[in-house]
Each structure stands twice: as C-alpha cells, then as structure tokens.
Amino acid sequence: MKWTNDESLFKIIRDELYTAVIGDIMDKLGLLHQFMPPQIQPLRADMFIAGRAMTVLEADVQEPGSYVSNNPVLNQSFGLMLDALDDLKKDEVYICAGASPDYALWGELMSARAIKLGAAGAVVDGYSRDTKGILELNFPTFSYGSYAQDQAPRGKVIDFRTPIEVRGVRVNPGDIVVGDIDGVCIVPKAHEEEIFSLAIEKARGEKLVHKKILEGMSAKEAFATYGIM
C-alpha cells in the first residue's frame, strides 16, 4: 500500500503502525534521538496522534505588571499563544516546548479551538489541565499529566513554526508526530518516505511472526526465518 497524500498516509499510520515499530526503523537508519521524553504520555491510554508538527516555543516570564518588556510580544496576554493556536491547520499537531514544567501548556478551550480547525492533537513538554473537559472532547493530548496551575502569569509563547528542541530531540515544522500509549516519536520530514515504507513492511512482518509463534514456532526459529522479534 502506497500513500498519495498526507490524508492517506495518516490513515495507514492509524490503521497499521505504532511508535515502537516506527522507532525501530529510525534506529536502524541511525536516527537514534527521535522519541520525546517518557514523561510525555496520553491523557487516556487509547489516544493516538498522527500529524504534522506545528511547533510552538514557550518561555517563562515574570508576572504581568511587574515590568514592561522591550519585546512587544511579551506585553501581550499569552504572548503569541493565541496566534499560534489560530494558525493550526488540518492534521497538524500543536507541539510546545521551552517552558519550565511548572504550569499547564494546554487546556480545554484550546482543545475546542483545535478541533474546530481540524488539528490532529497536542503534545506539550509540560502539563495540561481541564482534563475532564479534554477527555469529554476526546482530543488527543499528550503531556506530563494533569496540573491546573495556569501559564498566564508564568509563561508566554514567543514564536511558532520555528525549530524547537526537547532534551536533544529536534522538531522542525512539518515533521511528522506519532504518539500512542508507548510515547511520542518525531519522524523527520526529509526521511519520512523511507521510514514509513520500512515501518509498514516491518509491521506486516510482525503480524506474520506473531501468527507463526502462536502456531508453535520458536522465537529463535522465527528470528532466523523472518529477522523480526
């Protein structure tokens, strides 16, 4: 099966792939630092994300009114957060990093707006809040977990659609983000065709090996025959 556009690729990813098999392929290709920190987990175990990164850069700030910034962006409520949120496109993932893990970077109203724009999900290197509301909306959200402390007096978005880095994992705008219960991996846009072609092949091979093992084939024989385990 070969995809012809993002919509068909993301359907294949949702139907057949998972982060473990994609990560295995990237390891084999020498892309060894493509998983976000393990603390970033789905709010609900069955949540799944497949979409292109809309990168967002956050920074810690002092309380409003305690100073006047020379940067006009920092004098706006939330900085550029509302601009970034409204700029989300269909099948994009709001992926935010740069802040201290001391406040929530995503919430229910942001989720509602993202759904209206057709976004695929949100991944934040920090906490999310309004958990009950997000779960009711069924919007795929990956974070450190639930924590209500607000970003408003503590952090602001200073840029978006710019490269970001999370503990050695570089995320460029347009990279593909895949997230499931085992974590979140970043597939570089420059390598996506090769990675997903090989991942689809491996996933289908794993199904065959699974069948053979259930039929009684030993693990050693299965690996010798199919090169998969």
Secondary structure, DSSP 8 states (H G I E B T S, - for coil): ---SSHHHHHHHHHHH--HHHHHHHHHHTT----B--TT-EESSTT--EEEEEEEEEEEE---TTS---SSGGGGSTTBTHHHHHHT--TTEEEEEE-S-TTSEEE-HHHHHHHHHTT--EEEESSEE--HHHHHHHT--EEES-B----STTTEEEEEESS-EEETTEEE-TT-EEEEETTEEEEE-GGGHHHHHHHHHHHHHHHHHHHHHHHTT--HHHHHHHHS--
